[in-house]
Amino acid sequence: TAVLSGLALALALALPALALENGLARTPPMGWLAWERFRCNVDCRADPRNCISETLFFEMADRLAEDGWRDLGYEYINIDDCWSAKQRDAAGRLVPDPERFPRGIKALADYVHARGLKLGIYGDLGTLTCGGYPGTTLDRVEQDAQTFAEWGVDMLKLDGCYSSGEEQAEGYPEMARALNATGRPIVYSCSWPAYQGGLPPKVNYTILAEVCNLWRNYDDIQDSWDSVLSILDWFSANQDVLQPAAGPGHWNDPDMLIIGNFGLSDEQSRSQMALWTVMAAPLLMSTDLRTVSASAKEILQNRLMIQINQDPLGIQGRRIVKEKSHIEVFLRPLSQAASALVFFSRRTDMPFVYTTSLAKLHFPEDAMYEVQDVYSGKIISGLKTGDSFSVVIDPSGVVMWYLSPMALPAQPWHVVRQQAPGEGFHPVLL
């Protein structure tokens, strides 16, 4: 056995050391994140209901647990910036602001866990967080990872303000190792690529997938339709690089869902939900769940939508058609030879009748599908690849379809995960 263990050690040393072996986030994480809606509001005297405090997180945890969110998979309740005191304690540890979090983060984690939920927290690999609170410099990485584990934290978002590219290249993998070393399962969300422009050669997505469970690639989302479109444009323009990088345990993160706030119409809200789902994005809501409208809740709690987002294959979808008429089509391959299609209108005039066929969208010949409209629930049975069909898409809206095969060609349809740059995404028969 000594020889065997020596051999095992030699093998372990010879293999590349993958930082992230935590087995977490096999599907995109779902939950709630404070930032977009509540930002860095720390004035609890003037605005006790909406400031970053334990009260806000206790109340959101109650809503997640009691209003049907948790049972649909929205399980993380995530603190963002501005939670801590302005100084570390005498032992150099991070501590929560004593006025706003008088019971401490451990008590908050216990409260969240008692409701069948998980707690996320925020740190920053730099001298300060983006909001000016104590950051995690390289000499503090292990200590902070240990602190978060002792508190019972289940996810860490590590931002990158006030740090250099060199510090990020060392610190992000170091935090992955430090989190693993705590023995507590902690999903690791990195902002690393967003600070490096999001694209090769500065960003190596192979390394990133070995270090982080999810990562922010691009700008922060704001509460506007323009912001949603700018993120979608960047992800679509760079999909040949981004799409192959995503999969179980490692996801591109186009940032939070802003559905239920002030900037989107119902139509645009349906579009963000559908497009984020087809991109296999984490579904992290940032809205006030205490006052969320019935229409926003209906969009966010769409069961078929969530089933598609959480598909176990974990393949990120792609834009496959961009028409002169300002209609775009996105396709996401799903398990059991199913697919999700999103027909998206960038028009601003009136509902548009878009006519196409599955053959034009490169589906396999001689196949037949049952189609379910994800929002209306309407079912079309027996749609053949060659059949022409029309969908009516409202301005800045979507029609989303879930297609499951009723009859397939003799050969099984497998989807090639990594596509060469070219005409878009072509499912092929293997």
MIDREN-876702 format. One record per residue: residue in one letter; y, x, z of N, C-alpha, C in turn. Coordinates in steps of 0.05 Angstrom, whole numbers, padded with zeros to 5 digits, always signed. Layout:
<zadrens>
AYXZYXZYXZ ...
</zadrens>
This chain:
<zadrens>
T-00024+00017+00000+00000+00000+00000+00025+00017+00000 A+00023+00041+00012+00047+00059+00012+00054+00066-00017 V+00032+00071-00033+00037+00079-00061+00050+00055-00075 L+00039+00031-00070+00050+00007-00083+00079+00003-00076 S+00085+00005-00050+00113+00000-00042+00131+00022-00053 G+00121+00046-00056+00137+00067-00068+00143+00061-00097 L+00122+00051-00111+00125+00043-00139+00145+00020-00142 A+00143+00001-00124+00161-00022-00125+00190-00013-00121 L+00194+00006-00103+00220+00017-00097+00231+00032-00122 A+00213+00048-00134+00222+00063-00158+00230+00043-00181 L+00214+00022-00183+00220+00002-00204+00247-00012-00198 A+00251-00018-00172+00276-00032-00164+00300-00014-00170 L+00296+00012-00166+00318+00031-00170+00323+00035-00200 A+00301+00033-00216+00304+00037-00245+00317+00013-00259 L+00312-00011-00248+00323-00036-00260+00353-00038-00255 P+00368-00049-00273+00397-00052-00268+00401-00070-00244 A+00419-00063-00227+00424-00078-00202+00441-00102-00209 L+00430-00126-00210+00445-00150-00216+00457-00160-00189 A+00483-00162-00189+00496-00169-00163+00488-00197-00154 L+00486-00216-00173+00483-00243-00165+00455-00253-00170 E+00441-00257-00148+00414-00268-00149+00411-00291-00129 N+00432-00308-00129+00433-00328-00107+00420-00354-00114 G+00412-00358-00139+00398-00383-00146+00414-00408-00144 L+00441-00405-00142+00458-00429-00138+00471-00438-00164 A+00483-00462-00162+00498-00473-00185+00481-00474-00210 R+00457-00485-00208+00440-00487-00231+00451-00508-00251 T+00467-00526-00241+00483-00544-00257+00512-00540-00249 P+00531-00549-00265+00559-00544-00258+00566-00557-00231 P+00579-00542-00213+00586-00553-00187+00604-00578-00190 M+00601-00597-00172+00617-00621-00171+00629-00625-00144 G+00653-00635-00143+00665-00640-00117+00695-00645-00120 W+00710-00636-00099+00738-00641-00097+00752-00616-00088 L+00775-00611-00100+00790-00586-00094+00820-00594-00089 A+00832-00582-00069+00858-00591-00060+00881-00584-00079 W+00879-00562-00094+00902-00549-00105+00920-00566-00123 E+00909-00577-00145+00927-00589-00165+00943-00611-00153 R+00931-00627-00136+00945-00651-00125+00963-00643-00101 F+00953-00625-00084+00967-00621-00058+00980-00593-00056 R+00974-00575-00074+00987-00549-00077+00989-00534-00050 C+01013-00523-00044+01017-00508-00020+01036-00523-00001 N+01031-00548+00002+01047-00565+00020+01039-00559+00049 V+01054-00544+00063+01047-00536+00091+01066-00549+00111 D+01083-00567+00102+01102-00580+00120+01090-00605+00133 C+01074-00600+00154+01059-00622+00167+01077-00639+00185 R+01101-00629+00191+01119-00645+00208+01131-00666+00190 A+01141-00659+00166+01154-00678+00149+01134-00695+00133 D+01110-00683+00127+01091-00697+00110+01063-00694+00120 P+01057-00706+00144+01031-00701+00157+01008-00711+00140 R+01012-00731+00124+00990-00743+00109+00981-00726+00085 N+00999-00710+00074+00993-00696+00049+00994-00665+00052 C+00998-00655+00076+01000-00626+00079+00971-00614+00080 I+00970-00588+00075+00944-00574+00076+00937-00570+00105 S+00919-00588+00115+00912-00587+00143+00884-00598+00146 E+00872-00595+00170+00845-00605+00174+00844-00635+00170 T+00866-00649+00176+00866-00678+00173+00860-00686+00144 L+00874-00672+00125+00870-00678+00097+00840-00675+00089 F+00828-00654+00099+00800-00648+00091+00780-00666+00106 F+00786-00673+00131+00770-00693+00144+00770-00719+00129 E+00794-00728+00121+00797-00754+00107+00784-00753+00080 M+00787-00731+00065+00774-00730+00039+00744-00729+00041 A+00734-00715+00062+00705-00715+00067+00695-00743+00072 D+00709-00759+00088+00701-00786+00093+00700-00802+00066 R+00720-00798+00049+00721-00813+00024+00697-00804+00006 L+00692-00779+00004+00670-00769-00012+00643-00781-00002 A+00640-00782+00024+00615-00792+00035+00612-00822+00034 E+00634-00837+00037+00633-00866+00040+00638-00882+00014 D+00651-00870-00005+00660-00885-00029+00643-00879-00054 G+00618-00869-00049+00600-00867-00071+00601-00840-00086 W+00620-00823-00079+00622-00797-00093+00599-00779-00088 R+00592-00775-00063+00571-00757-00055+00545-00764-00069 D+00539-00790-00070+00513-00799-00081+00511-00794-00111 L+00534-00790-00124+00534-00784-00152+00534-00754-00158 G+00536-00738-00136+00535-00708-00140+00560-00694-00132 Y+00582-00708-00126+00607-00695-00118+00603-00686-00089 E+00594-00661-00085+00586-00653-00058+00604-00631-00046 Y+00619-00617-00061+00636-00596-00050+00664-00607-00043 I+00673-00600-00019+00701-00606-00012+00715-00579-00007 N+00733-00572-00025+00743-00544-00027+00772-00541-00019 I+00776-00524+00001+00802-00516+00010+00813-00495-00011 D+00838-00497-00018+00850-00476-00035+00870-00459-00019 D+00890-00448-00032+00908-00430-00019+00923-00443+00004 C+00935-00426+00021+00955-00434+00042+00942-00447+00067 W+00916-00441+00071+00902-00451+00095+00905-00433+00119 S+00910-00407+00114+00907-00388+00136+00934-00383+00151 A+00931-00370+00173+00955-00360+00187+00967-00337+00170 K+00992-00331+00175+01006-00310+00159+00996-00282+00167 Q+00982-00279+00189+00972-00253+00197+00942-00255+00205 R+00928-00233+00201+00901-00232+00211+00901-00229+00241 D+00878-00233+00254+00878-00231+00284+00875-00201+00292 A+00874-00196+00318+00873-00169+00329+00849-00153+00318 A+00827-00167+00312+00804-00153+00301+00805-00151+00270 G+00827-00160+00259+00830-00158+00230+00818-00181+00214 R+00809-00202+00229+00796-00224+00215+00817-00244+00205 L+00809-00258+00183+00825-00281+00174+00822-00303+00194 V+00844-00317+00199+00843-00340+00217+00859-00363+00204 P+00850-00388+00208+00865-00411+00198+00891-00414+00213 D+00910-00427+00200+00936-00433+00214+00930-00450+00238 P+00938-00441+00262+00930-00455+00287+00942-00483+00290 E+00965-00488+00278+00977-00515+00280+00963-00534+00261 R+00957-00525+00237+00947-00543+00216+00916-00545+00217 F+00903-00525+00228+00874-00526+00231+00866-00519+00260 P+00875-00536+00280+00872-00528+00308+00842-00525+00316 R+00824-00540+00303+00796-00538+00311+00781-00515+00296 G+00795-00503+00277+00782-00480+00263+00765-00489+00239 I+00758-00470+00223+00743-00476+00198+00714-00483+00204 K+00703-00470+00225+00674-00476+00232+00671-00506+00239 A+00690-00517+00254+00688-00545+00262+00691-00563+00237 L+00709-00555+00219+00712-00570+00194+00686-00569+00177 A+00674-00545+00176+00649-00543+00161+00627-00560+00174 D+00626-00561+00200+00606-00577+00214+00610-00607+00207 Y+00635-00615+00207+00642-00643+00201+00633-00650+00172 V+00639-00632+00154+00632-00636+00125+00602-00636+00122 H+00588-00618+00135+00559-00616+00133+00545-00641+00145 A+00557-00652+00166+00546-00676+00179+00547-00700+00160 R+00564-00699+00140+00566-00721+00121+00551-00715+00095 G+00534-00694+00096+00518-00688+00072+00534-00674+00050 L+00556-00661+00058+00573-00648+00038+00574-00618+00044 K+00587-00603+00026+00590-00574+00029+00619-00566+00028 L+00626-00545+00042+00653-00536+00045+00659-00511+00028 G+00681-00512+00013+00690-00489-00002+00716-00478+00010 I+00720-00452+00006+00745-00440+00016+00756-00421-00005 Y+00781-00412+00000+00796-00397-00019+00802-00369-00007 G+00799-00349-00024+00809-00322-00017+00822-00310-00041 D+00834-00286-00037+00847-00272-00060+00841-00243-00057 L+00832-00231-00080+00826-00203-00080+00852-00187-00085 G+00867-00183-00064+00893-00170-00067+00906-00167-00040 T+00930-00157-00041+00945-00153-00015+00953-00180-00003 L+00959-00199-00021+00967-00226-00013+00953-00247-00031 T+00950-00271-00021+00942-00293-00038+00966-00301-00056 C+00961-00317-00076+00983-00326-00094+01005-00339-00078 G+00998-00353-00056+01018-00367-00040+01030-00350-00018 G+01023-00324-00017+01035-00306+00002+01021-00303+00029 Y+00996-00312+00030+00980-00310+00055+00963-00284+00054 P+00950-00276+00076+00936-00251+00075+00913-00250+00054 G+00913-00229+00038+00893-00226+00017+00869-00210+00028 T+00849-00207+00010+00825-00191+00017+00826-00165+00001 T+00837-00144+00013+00837-00118+00000+00809-00107+00001 L+00804-00086-00015+00776-00076-00019+00763-00068+00008 D+00779-00059+00027+00767-00051+00052+00760-00075+00070 R+00768-00099+00061+00764-00123+00077+00742-00141+00065 V+00731-00134+00042+00712-00151+00028+00688-00159+00045 E+00675-00139+00057+00651-00145+00073+00658-00162+00098 Q+00680-00155+00111+00688-00170+00135+00694-00199+00129 D+00708-00204+00107+00715-00231+00100+00691-00247+00091 A+00673-00234+00076+00648-00248+00068+00633-00257+00093 Q+00631-00239+00113+00617-00245+00138+00631-00268+00153 T+00657-00267+00154+00673-00289+00167+00667-00316+00154 F+00668-00317+00128+00663-00342+00114+00634-00352+00120 A+00615-00334+00120+00587-00342+00125+00585-00352+00154 E+00597-00339+00173+00596-00348+00201+00609-00375+00204 W+00629-00381+00189+00642-00407+00190+00625-00430+00178 G+00605-00422+00162+00589-00443+00148+00600-00451+00121 V+00614-00433+00109+00626-00439+00082+00603-00439+00061 D+00606-00456+00041+00585-00459+00020+00595-00450-00008 M+00621-00447-00011+00631-00437-00037+00657-00421-00031 L+00660-00399-00046+00684-00384-00044+00697-00382-00072 K+00723-00390-00073+00739-00385-00097+00756-00360-00091 L+00752-00339-00107+00767-00314-00102+00787-00309-00124 D+00812-00312-00117+00834-00310-00136+00841-00280-00140 G+00861-00274-00157+00867-00246-00164+00896-00238-00163 C+00913-00254-00149+00941-00246-00147+00943-00220-00132 Y+00964-00205-00139+00971-00180-00125+00948-00160-00123 S+00933-00157-00146+00913-00136-00148+00913-00125-00176 S+00904-00100-00179+00904-00087-00205+00878-00092-00219 G+00877-00086-00245+00852-00089-00260+00830-00072-00249 E+00837-00048-00239+00816-00030-00228+00805-00042-00202 E+00823-00053-00185+00815-00065-00160+00797-00089-00166 Q+00803-00105-00186+00787-00128-00193+00759-00120-00203 A+00758-00099-00219+00733-00089-00230+00714-00079-00208 E+00726-00069-00187+00710-00060-00164+00705-00084-00144 G+00726-00099-00139+00724-00119-00118+00708-00144-00123 Y+00710-00154-00148+00694-00179-00154+00664-00174-00151 P+00653-00153-00164+00624-00148-00159+00618-00141-00130 E+00636-00128-00116+00632-00121-00088+00630-00146-00071 M+00647-00166-00076+00646-00191-00061+00619-00205-00066 A+00609-00204-00091+00583-00217-00097+00561-00205-00080 R+00562-00178-00078+00541-00165-00061+00545-00172-00032 A+00570-00172-00023+00576-00178+00005+00568-00207+00012 L+00573-00226-00005+00564-00253+00000+00534-00255+00002 N+00520-00242-00017+00491-00242-00017+00480-00230+00009 A+00494-00209+00018+00484-00194+00042+00487-00211+00067 T+00504-00232+00067+00506-00248+00091+00481-00265+00096 G+00466-00270+00075+00442-00287+00077+00448-00316+00075 R+00474-00323+00073+00481-00352+00071+00485-00358+00041 P+00474-00380+00031+00479-00387+00003+00508-00396-00001 I+00523-00380-00016+00552-00386-00021+00557-00384-00051 V+00564-00406-00063+00571-00406-00091+00597-00390-00095 Y+00597-00373-00116+00619-00354-00119+00635-00360-00144 S+00660-00369-00141+00678-00376-00163+00699-00354-00165 C+00700-00341-00189+00717-00318-00193+00740-00325-00212 S+00764-00315-00206+00786-00318-00224+00790-00292-00241 W+00772-00274-00239+00773-00248-00252+00780-00249-00282 P+00765-00264-00299+00772-00263-00327+00800-00274-00334 A+00809-00294-00318+00836-00305-00324+00858-00284-00321 Y+00853-00264-00303+00874-00243-00300+00871-00221-00321 Q+00850-00222-00337+00845-00202-00358+00848-00214-00386 G+00860-00238-00387+00864-00250-00413+00841-00267-00424 G+00819-00267-00409+00796-00285-00415+00778-00277-00438 L+00784-00255-00452+00769-00249-00476+00760-00219-00477 P+00738-00214-00492+00731-00186-00497+00753-00172-00513 P+00756-00145-00512+00738-00128-00497+00744-00125-00467 K+00767-00137-00459+00775-00134-00431+00755-00148-00413 V+00744-00171-00422+00725-00187-00405+00697-00183-00417 N+00679-00174-00400+00651-00172-00409+00635-00195-00396 Y+00629-00215-00413+00617-00239-00403+00588-00235-00394 T+00575-00215-00404+00548-00208-00395+00548-00199-00366 I+00567-00181-00360+00570-00172-00332+00580-00195-00314 L+00599-00211-00324+00610-00232-00308+00588-00252-00299 A+00570-00258-00317+00548-00277-00311+00529-00266-00290 E+00529-00240-00287+00512-00227-00267+00526-00225-00240 V+00552-00230-00240+00568-00227-00216+00577-00254-00203 C+00584-00273-00220+00596-00298-00210+00581-00322-00219 N+00582-00344-00203+00570-00370-00211+00587-00386-00229 L+00613-00383-00227+00632-00396-00245+00657-00379-00244 W+00673-00383-00265+00697-00366-00267+00719-00381-00283 R+00743-00376-00274+00767-00386-00288+00773-00367-00310 N+00775-00377-00335+00780-00360-00358+00810-00360-00366 Y+00824-00382-00359+00850-00387-00373+00869-00398-00352 D+00892-00409-00362+00914-00418-00345+00906-00440-00326 D+00921-00442-00304+00918-00465-00286+00925-00491-00300 I+00910-00512-00294+00917-00538-00304+00941-00549-00289 Q+00958-00564-00304+00980-00578-00291+00976-00608-00297 D+00992-00625-00283+00988-00654-00285+01001-00665-00311 S+00991-00656-00334+01002-00666-00359+00981-00665-00381 W+00984-00682-00401+00967-00683-00424+00970-00657-00441 D+00994-00646-00442+00999-00621-00456+00982-00599-00444 S+00980-00598-00418+00964-00578-00404+00934-00581-00411 V+00924-00605-00411+00896-00610-00418+00891-00601-00446 L+00909-00607-00465+00906-00599-00493+00907-00569-00497 S+00925-00556-00482+00927-00527-00485+00901-00513-00476 I+00889-00523-00454+00863-00512-00445+00841-00518-00465 L+00840-00542-00475+00820-00550-00495+00823-00532-00520 D+00848-00528-00529+00853-00512-00553+00842-00483-00549 W+00848-00472-00526+00839-00444-00521+00809-00442-00520 F+00796-00461-00506+00767-00461-00505+00754-00465-00532 S+00766-00483-00548+00754-00488-00575+00758-00464-00593 A+00782-00452-00592+00789-00430-00610+00770-00406-00604 N+00762-00403-00579+00746-00380-00570+00717-00387-00563 Q+00708-00410-00574+00681-00419-00565+00658-00401-00574 D+00662-00385-00595+00641-00367-00603+00635-00346-00582 V+00656-00339-00567+00653-00319-00545+00645-00334-00519 L+00657-00357-00514+00654-00370-00488+00627-00385-00486 Q+00620-00399-00507+00597-00417-00505+00571-00403-00497 P+00565-00380-00509+00539-00367-00502+00539-00356-00473 A+00563-00353-00461+00565-00341-00434+00556-00361-00412 A+00557-00387-00419+00551-00407-00398+00522-00413-00397 G+00513-00422-00374+00485-00430-00370+00479-00434-00341 P+00455-00442-00334+00449-00447-00306+00455-00423-00288 G+00473-00428-00268+00480-00407-00250+00506-00392-00257 H+00517-00397-00281+00541-00383-00290+00556-00399-00311 W+00580-00409-00303+00594-00429-00319+00623-00421-00324 N+00632-00427-00348+00661-00426-00354+00674-00449-00339 D+00698-00444-00328+00712-00465-00312+00740-00469-00324 P+00743-00491-00340+00769-00497-00351+00789-00509-00331 D+00781-00510-00306+00799-00518-00283+00795-00548-00277 M+00811-00558-00258+00804-00584-00245+00808-00608-00263 L+00795-00630-00255+00800-00656-00266+00825-00668-00253 I+00845-00675-00270+00870-00686-00260+00871-00717-00262 I+00848-00729-00268+00845-00758-00270+00852-00770-00243 G+00869-00791-00244+00876-00805-00219+00903-00796-00208 N+00917-00778-00222+00943-00769-00213+00965-00783-00229 F+00984-00768-00240+01008-00781-00251+01012-00775-00281 G+00998-00755-00292+01005-00745-00318+00989-00757-00341 L+00966-00769-00336+00949-00779-00358+00947-00809-00359 S+00947-00820-00383+00941-00848-00386+00910-00852-00382 D+00902-00877-00381+00873-00882-00378+00858-00870-00402 E+00869-00873-00426+00856-00862-00450+00853-00832-00448 Q+00874-00818-00439+00874-00789-00436+00855-00781-00413 S+00853-00797-00393+00835-00792-00371+00806-00793-00380 R+00800-00813-00397+00773-00815-00408+00767-00791-00426 S+00788-00781-00440+00784-00758-00457+00779-00733-00440 Q+00794-00728-00419+00789-00704-00403+00761-00704-00392 M+00752-00727-00382+00725-00729-00370+00704-00723-00391 A+00707-00734-00414+00687-00730-00435+00687-00702-00445 L+00710-00690-00449+00712-00663-00460+00703-00642-00440 W+00709-00646-00415+00700-00627-00394+00669-00630-00391 T+00659-00654-00394+00630-00658-00392+00615-00644-00415 V+00626-00647-00439+00613-00635-00462+00615-00604-00461 M+00636-00594-00447+00639-00565-00443+00622-00554-00420 A+00606-00571-00408+00590-00563-00385+00608-00551-00363 A+00631-00563-00359+00650-00553-00339+00643-00563-00311 P+00650-00547-00291+00649-00558-00264+00666-00583-00262 L+00657-00603-00247+00673-00627-00244+00685-00627-00216 L+00708-00614-00214+00723-00612-00189+00748-00629-00190 M+00747-00652-00178+00769-00671-00178+00792-00660-00161 S+00817-00665-00169+00839-00659-00151+00859-00682-00152 T+00852-00702-00136+00868-00726-00134+00866-00737-00106 D+00882-00756-00099+00881-00768-00072+00860-00790-00071 L+00837-00783-00061+00814-00802-00060+00820-00826-00042 R+00840-00824-00025+00847-00847-00007+00861-00869-00022 T+00874-00862-00045+00890-00882-00059+00883-00883-00089 V+00860-00870-00097+00854-00868-00126+00850-00896-00138 S+00860-00900-00162+00859-00927-00175+00830-00934-00183 A+00826-00960-00186+00799-00969-00194+00792-00958-00221 S+00811-00956-00240+00805-00947-00267+00798-00917-00267 A+00813-00901-00251+00806-00872-00249+00779-00868-00236 K+00774-00884-00215+00748-00882-00202+00725-00889-00220 E+00729-00909-00237+00708-00918-00256+00702-00895-00276 I+00722-00881-00285+00718-00859-00303+00703-00836-00289 L+00712-00829-00265+00701-00806-00251+00673-00812-00241 Q+00666-00837-00237+00640-00844-00227+00620-00855-00248 N+00626-00849-00273+00609-00858-00295+00582-00843-00294 R+00560-00858-00288+00534-00845-00283+00523-00830-00306 L+00525-00842-00330+00514-00829-00354+00530-00803-00360 M+00556-00804-00356+00573-00781-00360+00564-00758-00342 I+00560-00765-00316+00551-00744-00297+00524-00733-00304 Q+00506-00751-00313+00479-00742-00321+00481-00722-00344 I+00499-00727-00363+00502-00709-00385+00514-00682-00375 N+00535-00684-00358+00547-00659-00347+00526-00642-00333 Q+00508-00655-00318+00489-00641-00301+00463-00636-00315 D+00462-00638-00342+00437-00633-00357+00425-00606-00349 P+00398-00606-00343+00386-00581-00333+00385-00558-00353 L+00387-00564-00379+00387-00542-00399+00412-00525-00395 G+00434-00537-00388+00459-00523-00382+00471-00509-00406 I+00468-00521-00430+00481-00510-00454+00509-00521-00457 Q+00529-00504-00460+00556-00513-00464+00559-00523-00492 G+00573-00546-00495+00578-00557-00522+00599-00542-00537 R+00602-00550-00563+00621-00537-00580+00636-00558-00597 R+00659-00550-00607+00672-00566-00628+00659-00560-00654 I+00649-00581-00668+00635-00576-00693+00650-00586-00718 V+00670-00603-00713+00686-00614-00735+00715-00615-00727 K+00732-00607-00746+00761-00610-00741+00772-00622-00768 E+00779-00647-00767+00787-00661-00792+00818-00659-00796 K+00826-00661-00822+00855-00663-00828+00867-00688-00816 S+00850-00708-00811+00860-00733-00800+00865-00731-00769 H+00863-00707-00758+00866-00701-00729+00845-00714-00712 I+00821-00717-00724+00798-00724-00709+00780-00699-00705 E+00770-00696-00681+00752-00673-00675+00726-00684-00664 V+00705-00670-00670+00678-00678-00660+00666-00654-00645 F+00657-00660-00621+00644-00641-00603+00615-00649-00599 L+00597-00629-00598+00568-00634-00594+00558-00617-00571 R+00543-00630-00554+00529-00615-00533+00499-00621-00534 P+00482-00601-00539+00453-00606-00539+00443-00610-00510 L+00425-00629-00507+00415-00635-00480+00384-00633-00480 S+00373-00634-00456+00344-00633-00453+00330-00657-00467 Q+00305-00653-00472+00288-00674-00485+00300-00682-00513 A+00311-00662-00527+00321-00666-00554+00343-00686-00556 A+00356-00693-00534+00379-00711-00534+00404-00695-00540 S+00426-00709-00545+00452-00697-00550+00474-00714-00540 A+00497-00702-00535+00521-00716-00530+00541-00710-00552 L+00553-00731-00563+00574-00727-00583+00600-00739-00572 V+00622-00725-00576+00649-00735-00569+00666-00735-00594 F+00675-00759-00601+00694-00762-00623+00722-00765-00610 F+00739-00746-00616+00765-00743-00602+00788-00746-00621 S+00807-00763-00615+00831-00767-00632+00855-00753-00620 R+00868-00736-00636+00894-00724-00629+00917-00740-00641 R+00910-00762-00653+00931-00778-00666+00949-00792-00645 T+00973-00798-00654+00992-00811-00635+01003-00837-00647 D+00989-00848-00667+00999-00872-00680+00985-00897-00673 M+00959-00899-00679+00944-00924-00675+00915-00918-00675 P+00897-00937-00667+00869-00932-00668+00860-00924-00696 F+00842-00905-00698+00833-00894-00724+00803-00900-00728 V+00796-00909-00752+00768-00913-00759+00757-00888-00771 Y+00739-00875-00757+00727-00850-00767+00698-00855-00776 T+00693-00848-00801+00667-00854-00813+00652-00827-00819 T+00627-00825-00811+00611-00801-00816+00582-00809-00814 S+00565-00789-00813+00536-00794-00808+00525-00770-00792 L+00502-00774-00780+00490-00752-00765+00482-00729-00783 A+00476-00736-00809+00469-00715-00828+00494-00696-00832 K+00517-00708-00834+00542-00692-00837+00547-00675-00812 L+00536-00683-00790+00540-00668-00765+00516-00649-00760 H+00500-00645-00781+00478-00625-00781+00455-00633-00762 F+00451-00658-00758+00427-00666-00743+00402-00664-00761 P+00378-00661-00750+00355-00657-00767+00349-00681-00785 E+00340-00676-00809+00333-00697-00827+00310-00714-00816 D+00309-00739-00825+00287-00757-00819+00284-00764-00789 A+00305-00758-00773+00303-00766-00745+00316-00793-00741 M+00310-00806-00719+00321-00832-00712+00328-00832-00683 Y+00351-00844-00676+00361-00842-00649+00368-00869-00638 E+00366-00871-00611+00379-00893-00597+00405-00881-00587 V+00427-00896-00591+00454-00886-00584+00465-00904-00562 Q+00475-00891-00541+00489-00907-00520+00518-00897-00519 D+00537-00916-00521+00565-00909-00517+00569-00905-00487 V+00578-00881-00480+00579-00872-00452+00599-00889-00436 Y+00621-00898-00448+00640-00914-00434+00635-00944-00436 S+00628-00954-00459+00625-00983-00461+00597-00992-00453 G+00577-00974-00454+00550-00981-00449+00535-00993-00472 K+00549-00998-00494+00537-01011-00518+00515-00993-00529 I+00493-01005-00538+00471-00990-00549+00467-00996-00579 I+00463-00975-00594+00455-00978-00623+00427-00967-00624 S+00409-00983-00634+00381-00974-00635+00373-00968-00664 G+00359-00946-00668+00348-00941-00694+00368-00928-00714 L+00387-00912-00703+00406-00898-00721+00392-00874-00734 K+00390-00875-00760+00377-00853-00775+00397-00831-00782 T+00387-00807-00786+00405-00785-00792+00422-00790-00816 G+00411-00803-00836+00426-00808-00861+00444-00832-00860 D+00443-00848-00839+00459-00873-00838+00489-00867-00834 S+00506-00879-00850+00534-00877-00847+00542-00896-00824 F+00561-00887-00807+00571-00904-00785+00601-00899-00781 S+00614-00918-00768+00642-00915-00761+00647-00919-00732 V+00666-00903-00721+00675-00907-00693+00705-00911-00694 V+00715-00928-00676+00744-00933-00674+00754-00918-00649 I+00772-00898-00654+00781-00880-00633+00811-00885-00628 D+00818-00891-00603+00846-00896-00596+00862-00869-00596 P+00888-00870-00599+00904-00846-00598+00900-00831-00572 S+00897-00805-00574+00891-00787-00551+00866-00796-00535 G+00849-00811-00548+00825-00822-00535+00799-00810-00547 V+00777-00820-00536+00751-00811-00545+00732-00835-00548 V+00712-00830-00565+00687-00846-00564+00666-00825-00558 M+00650-00831-00537+00628-00812-00530+00601-00825-00532 W+00583-00811-00545+00556-00822-00549+00535-00804-00536 Y+00515-00818-00525+00491-00804-00515+00468-00812-00534 L+00457-00792-00548+00436-00798-00568+00409-00788-00558 S+00390-00806-00556+00362-00797-00549+00344-00804-00573 P+00326-00785-00579+00309-00789-00603+00289-00811-00600 M+00286-00828-00620+00265-00848-00620+00242-00838-00637 A+00249-00824-00659+00229-00811-00676+00241-00786-00686 L+00225-00764-00684+00235-00738-00693+00218-00729-00717 P+00228-00710-00732+00212-00697-00753+00187-00685-00741 A+00168-00677-00758+00142-00667-00750+00146-00643-00731 Q+00166-00626-00738+00170-00602-00721+00190-00610-00698 P+00186-00599-00675+00205-00604-00653+00232-00592-00660 W+00253-00605-00650+00280-00595-00655+00288-00577-00632 H+00291-00552-00637+00301-00534-00616+00329-00525-00624 V+00346-00521-00605+00373-00513-00611+00377-00484-00604 V+00388-00470-00623+00394-00442-00619+00417-00440-00600 R+00414-00426-00578+00435-00426-00557+00459-00410-00567 Q+00455-00386-00578+00477-00369-00585+00481-00371-00616 Q+00504-00380-00624+00510-00382-00652+00527-00359-00661 A+00522-00350-00685+00540-00330-00697+00566-00345-00704 P+00588-00330-00703+00614-00342-00712+00611-00353-00740 G+00621-00376-00745+00618-00387-00772+00629-00415-00773 E+00615-00432-00786+00624-00459-00792+00621-00478-00767 G+00616-00466-00744+00612-00484-00721+00583-00485-00714 F+00575-00506-00701+00549-00507-00688+00529-00521-00706 H+00508-00508-00714+00488-00520-00731+00461-00521-00716 P+00453-00544-00705+00426-00546-00694+00407-00540-00717 V+00386-00525-00711+00368-00518-00733+00339-00524-00724 L+00323-00529-00744+00294-00532-00740+00281-00505-00738 L+00266-00500-00718+00252-00474-00715+00223-00478-00722 
</zadrens>
